[in-house]
Amino acid sequence: MRLILEAFGPDDESLGLSEIVRRSGVAKASVHRLAQELLRWGLLERRGSEYWLGMRLFEIGQRVPRQRILREAARPYMEDLYQATGETIHLAVLDGLEVIYLEKVSGHSQVSRPSRVAGRMPLHCTATGKALLAFGPASLFTEVVAAPLARITPRTVILPKLLAQELDQARKAGYAIEREQIRIGYLSVAIPLIGATGTMVAALSVTAPTFRADVNKYVGLLGMVSRRITKSITLSDEQRP
């Protein structure tokens, strides 16, 4: 069943049975049988001959305590940060060897791609990913560079030695930055969110067009907001039974 659900990519609204079979590698008869069970559970929906991911998946996802508490604590401050900068704000956490966006705040006129809530991006070329790498365990960096690093744009850092240098600079500065490594014409600045136990729980970033980006301003605002978010997270944990 996992293979069937994972056949849906971030840009897929729906898939036909043949495409699910091709992507999952599961026999057509098995896909059809398992899809019927997923339909009964509400994890899939069917419209005509096409299958869609069901709203039940969204409902279940909202019950994950850590993600819900983090999103609820961060959202008001992300909105404040957006009002102060006018730029796109991301909240991301580590999931495997990728970042996954828990929340995003942006204006209607801003380009929504390539990021989206619940979307995934590489660690090595996103500001949030670099923050998670720089302030996370050393073993994470080792895992990331064990495989070839994907080049997203001509400016994407794909050499482990250069990536290590960027992460060292991030640790010294207290924030990570990527410039046109994900999208030409844009840069992002990110800082880690540290929990009460000293463990990094997420990364928060500002993304802006390079021609108007003010890195120093963003760093100052991110630092101020991050302290408020982590305090809110701590209070929420203390109030839980």
Secondary structure, DSSP 8 states (H G I E B T S, - for coil): -HHHHHT--TT-S-EEHHHHHHHH---HHHHHHHHHHHHHHTSEEEETTEEEE-HHHHHHHTT-HHHHHHHHHHHHHHHHHHHHH-SEEEEEEEETTEEEEEEEE--TTS---S--TT-EEESTTSHHHHHHHHHS-HHHHHHHTTS----SSTT----HHHHHHHHHHHHHHTSEEEESSSSTTEEEEEEEEE-TTS-EEEEEEEEEETTT--HHHHHHHHHHHHHHHHHHHHHHHHH--
